[in-house]
Amino acid sequence: MGFLEDKGRARLFYKYLSTVYDRINPFVWDERMRAEALDWLDVEAGDRVLDVGCGTGFGTEGLLEHTDDVHALDQSVHQMEKAFAKFGTRDRVAFYRGDAERLPFADDTFDAVWSSGSIEYWPHPVAGLREIRRVAKPGASVLVVGPDYPNSHLLQRLADAIMLFYDAEEADRMFERAGYETYEHHIQQAKPGSPKAITTVATVPDS
């Protein structure tokens, strides 16, 4: 388990990163990548959508282009304060402070679930994916963006020491263990040489 796959350390990390996050984020996860991912999620007007690990609201902003019923959750109050400044605390988005592995919602609540740049900090990612499946309606679309595993052995050792990086094979194992039957993976990159993201789009099974 990587250093930042600890909830206390991750909260402390984001206390400081939140001050520069919106300036750094476009280098690894930009508007073009977000638009491409939103096309895969295929949110329709009126869909109730959950953003797990919303951070400063970059993914939330994209979701609002498709539906007005957006709910956003994060464990870092410092990240969420940046999102509050963009959207208000109750105006356009319903915000919740909470844990991706213990979502504070009833079963079968959401028409779609989005999570970008969050799974790499979950100590138990399969548990988080199960929670997403629980709160999403049968047949709902789920999209999860995480960091793709690097090819270099040196970078792999560094990545493993920090947080969760994973490839398509490991994503298969995680989603299967979490109870998903249908899913596909896409590799995204802001520009040549920048870190790659692995974006998985899954369908919540009917049972």
C-alpha positions as CSV (number, residue, x, y, z in Angstrom):
1,M,0.0,0.0,0.0
2,G,1.4,3.4,-1.0
3,F,2.1,6.2,1.4
4,L,-1.0,8.2,0.3
5,E,-3.3,5.2,0.5
6,D,-3.9,6.3,4.1
7,K,-6.9,8.6,4.7
8,G,-5.2,10.7,7.3
9,R,-2.1,11.3,5.2
10,A,-4.2,11.9,2.1
11,R,-6.2,14.6,3.9
12,L,-3.0,16.3,5.1
13,F,-1.5,16.1,1.5
14,Y,-4.6,17.7,0.0
15,K,-4.6,20.4,2.7
16,Y,-1.5,21.8,1.0
17,L,-2.1,20.6,-2.6
18,S,-5.5,22.3,-2.6
19,T,-3.9,25.7,-2.9
20,V,-2.3,24.9,-6.3
21,Y,-4.4,21.9,-7.5
22,D,-6.3,23.8,-10.2
23,R,-3.1,25.0,-11.7
24,I,-1.4,21.6,-11.7
25,N,-4.3,19.4,-12.7
26,P,-4.5,20.4,-16.4
27,F,-1.1,18.9,-17.0
28,V,-2.4,15.4,-16.2
29,W,-6.2,15.7,-16.6
30,D,-7.5,18.4,-18.9
31,E,-10.8,19.6,-20.4
32,R,-10.4,17.5,-23.5
33,M,-9.9,14.3,-21.5
34,R,-12.8,15.2,-19.3
35,A,-15.1,15.8,-22.3
36,E,-14.1,12.5,-23.8
37,A,-14.8,10.7,-20.6
38,L,-18.2,12.4,-20.3
39,D,-19.1,11.2,-23.7
40,W,-18.4,7.6,-22.5
41,L,-20.4,8.1,-19.4
42,D,-23.3,9.4,-21.5
43,V,-25.2,11.4,-18.8
44,E,-28.6,12.6,-19.9
45,A,-30.5,15.7,-18.8
46,G,-32.3,15.0,-15.5
47,D,-30.0,12.1,-14.5
48,R,-29.0,12.1,-10.8
49,V,-25.3,11.8,-10.8
50,L,-22.7,11.2,-8.0
51,D,-19.2,12.6,-8.2
52,V,-17.1,10.5,-5.8
53,G,-13.9,12.3,-4.7
54,C,-15.0,15.6,-6.3
55,G,-11.9,17.5,-5.1
56,T,-12.0,21.1,-6.3
57,G,-14.9,20.3,-8.7
58,F,-13.2,19.9,-12.0
59,G,-15.2,16.8,-12.9
60,T,-18.3,18.3,-11.2
61,E,-18.1,21.2,-13.6
62,G,-18.2,18.9,-16.6
63,L,-21.1,16.9,-15.2
64,L,-23.1,20.1,-14.8
65,E,-23.0,20.6,-18.5
66,H,-25.2,17.5,-18.9
67,T,-27.5,17.5,-15.8
68,D,-28.6,19.8,-13.0
69,D,-28.9,17.0,-10.5
70,V,-25.2,16.6,-9.3
71,H,-24.1,15.3,-5.9
72,A,-20.5,15.6,-5.0
73,L,-18.5,13.9,-2.1
74,D,-15.0,14.3,-0.9
75,Q,-13.1,13.6,2.4
76,S,-10.9,16.7,2.1
77,V,-12.6,19.9,3.4
78,H,-9.7,21.9,1.9
79,Q,-10.4,20.6,-1.6
80,M,-14.2,21.1,-1.1
81,E,-13.7,24.7,-0.1
82,K,-12.3,25.3,-3.5
83,A,-15.4,23.7,-5.0
84,F,-17.7,25.7,-2.8
85,A,-16.2,28.9,-4.1
86,K,-17.1,27.8,-7.7
87,F,-20.6,26.4,-7.1
88,G,-21.8,27.6,-3.7
89,T,-22.5,25.2,-0.9
90,R,-26.2,24.5,-1.8
91,D,-26.9,26.3,-5.1
92,R,-25.9,24.1,-8.1
93,V,-24.4,21.0,-6.4
94,A,-25.3,19.0,-3.3
95,F,-22.1,18.5,-1.4
96,Y,-21.2,15.8,1.2
97,R,-18.1,15.3,3.2
98,G,-17.6,11.5,3.3
99,D,-15.6,8.4,2.5
100,A,-15.7,6.6,-0.8
101,E,-15.6,3.3,0.9
102,R,-18.7,4.1,3.1
103,L,-20.9,6.2,0.9
104,P,-23.7,7.9,2.9
105,F,-26.5,7.1,0.4
106,A,-29.2,4.5,0.0
107,D,-29.1,1.7,-2.4
108,D,-30.1,2.3,-6.0
109,T,-29.9,6.1,-5.7
110,F,-28.0,7.4,-8.7
111,D,-28.4,7.1,-12.5
112,A,-24.7,7.4,-13.0
113,V,-21.5,7.7,-10.9
114,W,-18.3,9.5,-11.8
115,S,-15.0,9.3,-10.0
116,S,-11.9,11.0,-11.4
117,G,-8.5,11.2,-9.6
118,S,-9.8,9.5,-6.4
119,I,-9.4,5.7,-6.5
120,E,-5.6,6.0,-6.2
121,Y,-6.0,7.2,-2.6
122,W,-8.5,4.5,-1.5
123,P,-6.9,2.0,0.9
124,H,-9.5,-0.6,-0.2
125,P,-10.4,0.2,-3.9
126,V,-12.6,-2.9,-4.3
127,A,-14.7,-1.8,-1.3
128,G,-15.1,1.6,-2.9
129,L,-16.1,0.1,-6.2
130,R,-18.7,-2.1,-4.4
131,E,-20.1,1.0,-2.7
132,I,-20.4,2.7,-6.0
133,R,-22.3,-0.3,-7.4
134,R,-24.5,-0.3,-4.3
135,V,-25.6,3.3,-4.6
136,A,-26.0,3.2,-8.4
137,K,-29.2,1.9,-10.0
138,P,-29.2,-1.4,-11.9
139,G,-28.1,-0.6,-15.4
140,A,-26.4,2.7,-14.4
141,S,-23.1,3.7,-15.9
142,V,-20.0,4.1,-13.7
143,L,-16.8,5.9,-14.8
144,V,-13.6,5.7,-12.8
145,V,-10.4,7.5,-13.7
146,G,-7.1,6.5,-12.1
147,P,-3.4,6.6,-12.9
148,D,-2.1,4.1,-15.4
149,Y,0.7,1.9,-14.3
150,P,4.1,3.2,-15.7
151,N,6.2,1.0,-18.0
152,S,9.5,1.8,-16.4
153,H,10.5,-0.5,-13.5
154,L,12.0,2.4,-11.6
155,L,8.9,4.4,-12.0
156,Q,6.8,1.4,-11.0
157,R,8.7,1.1,-7.7
158,L,8.2,4.8,-7.1
159,A,4.5,4.7,-8.0
160,D,3.9,1.7,-5.7
161,A,5.5,3.6,-2.8
162,I,3.2,6.6,-3.2
163,M,-0.3,5.4,-4.1
164,L,-2.3,3.0,-6.3
165,F,-1.3,2.8,-9.9
166,Y,-2.8,0.0,-12.0
167,D,-3.0,-1.4,-15.5
168,A,-6.0,-2.9,-17.4
169,E,-5.3,-6.3,-16.0
170,E,-5.4,-5.1,-12.4
171,A,-8.5,-3.0,-13.3
172,D,-10.2,-6.2,-14.5
173,R,-9.5,-7.9,-11.2
174,M,-10.8,-5.0,-9.2
175,F,-14.0,-4.5,-11.1
176,E,-14.7,-8.2,-11.2
177,R,-14.2,-8.6,-7.5
178,A,-16.5,-5.6,-6.9
179,G,-19.3,-7.4,-8.8
180,Y,-19.2,-5.7,-12.2
181,E,-19.7,-7.9,-15.3
182,T,-19.5,-5.4,-18.1
183,Y,-16.7,-2.8,-18.4
184,E,-14.1,-1.3,-20.7
185,H,-10.8,0.5,-20.2
186,H,-9.5,3.6,-22.1
187,I,-6.0,5.1,-21.8
188,Q,-6.0,8.9,-21.8
189,Q,-3.1,11.4,-21.9
190,A,-3.0,15.2,-21.9
191,K,0.0,15.3,-24.2
192,P,3.0,13.1,-25.2
193,G,5.2,12.6,-22.2
194,S,2.6,13.4,-19.6
195,P,1.3,10.8,-17.1
196,K,-1.4,8.5,-18.5
197,A,-4.8,7.9,-17.0
198,I,-6.8,4.7,-17.2
199,T,-10.5,5.4,-17.5
200,T,-12.9,2.5,-16.9
201,V,-16.5,2.7,-17.9
202,A,-18.7,0.0,-16.3
203,T,-22.4,-1.0,-16.2
204,V,-24.0,-1.8,-12.9
205,P,-25.5,-5.3,-13.2
206,D,-29.2,-5.9,-12.8
207,S,-28.9,-8.1,-9.8
